[in-house]
Amino acid sequence: MKILKQSDVDGLIHLHQSGQFSLAEKNTKKLLIDFPQELILHNILGVSQEAQKKFKEAAESYRNALKIQPQFAEMQFNLGSALYQLGDNQGAIQQYQKAIQIKPDLVVAYFNLGIAYQNESQFDQALGAYQKAVELEPGFYEAHGNIGAVYLLQGDFDAAILSFQKSINIQDHARGHFNLGNAYRNQGHLEKAIQSYHRAIEMNPHDAETCSVLGDALWHQGKIQEANQYLRQAVTLNEDNPIANYNLATFLHDNKKFQEAYDFYKASQMKDWEERALYCLYKTKQFDLFEKELLNIQKELLKKVATKYSLNYDELLNDLLPKEVKLIPNTKTSIQIKKNNNPITPPSQQDRCMARVWNRGKGGQCLRNRTEDKDGTILEYCSQHKNNRKHGRIDELPNNKIFPKESKSLYK
């Protein structure tokens, strides 16, 4: 009868700990041929696969381990972690709960359970899980931070600030200052928010999102040059970050740099970027490109409709879209926009003030009608905002940075 040597197990653990995950996986699979009931081999195989982002394979390895020993709390936890990575929040919740039932003091299981609940927008359950984690481990600053993030999502800004401050007092960290800045900003304390964002950048100067949010806050404070600096720095740090691109685009849009704004809207591909990009094309008189992109948007919308309702896309395309889209100058009604025969603005932008407003953490475009100048020209802004726009634009703040799930590797 063959017996698994401890030296073989130690060798596999060494490969995993030294980052040689592929080799650890390969050698573990070889040993499993001879020792299929050895729990530790399934464990090492799972964590090595998870380290390579092979989450589906890792989940299967953990399931095989649990067939051998179902009352293994850490293995239930590991399976939950793999399912979470696969986007199966409900499956992850079930596994974390099983781990807790077996081992009620497994702190990281409560923490990960909170994250899974939070992703499902079950905020009260998330709070309960995080609070149990800090009850078991009062110095768990990541859990305190995530409690603050949930309070912020629920609109309890005072409680969020207390939680973020508690987290920072335990361990000073950039993520905490970023979230604290978001809480202050939701309360309308712009200067305190800016101070918190500055502190976050001091601790992590390469975070594109924090640079972008700081630039946005400075814009609202009327510090245009500083805002421009940080907004552009954010895109330099991470040219693919949607928030950084969108914030810079709206800043440029507001300052009438429409061509540059168009490029960053295209790069962001978030929120209402398509409508705003079309508006920039209109303002720069790129009407051919406007028509082309408007048609593309309509086609994409029809694809979604066809998919959702199991309809024939080609038939929808032929029935609902014209063969050619043209912007036709409306000479009869152009006096409503300007005293010339330029094409009118797109209907969605025709009458609305172009300023953006802010109200307790939420923002959007002003809904008032535009006003007329003395010569009868329709201005871009309403009477309230035509001379006072230093608040700039505001959209919803980016998501708070919750701490990621803990990983669990068990070698016993």
Protein Blocks (a to p, Z undefined) as FASTA:
>chain_A
ZZddfklmmmmmmmmmnopamlmmmmmmmmmmmmmmlmklmmmmmmmmmmnopaklmmmm
mmmmmmmmmmlmklmmmmmmmmmmnopaklmmmmmmmmmmmmmmlmklmmmmmmmmmmno
paklmmmmmmmmmmmmmmlmklmmmmmmmmmmnopaklmmmmmmmmmmmogcfklmmmmm
mmmmmnopaklmmmmmmmmmmmmmmbmklmmmmmmmmmmnopaklmmmmmmmmmmmmmmb
mklmmmmmmmmmmnopaklmmmmmmmnopajlmmmmmmmmmmnopaklmmmmmmmmmmmm
mmmmmmmnopafklmmmmmpcfbdcddddfklmmmmmgcfbdcddfklmmgcfbdcdeeh
iacddfbdcdddfkopacfbdfklmmocknmpadddddddddddddddddZZ
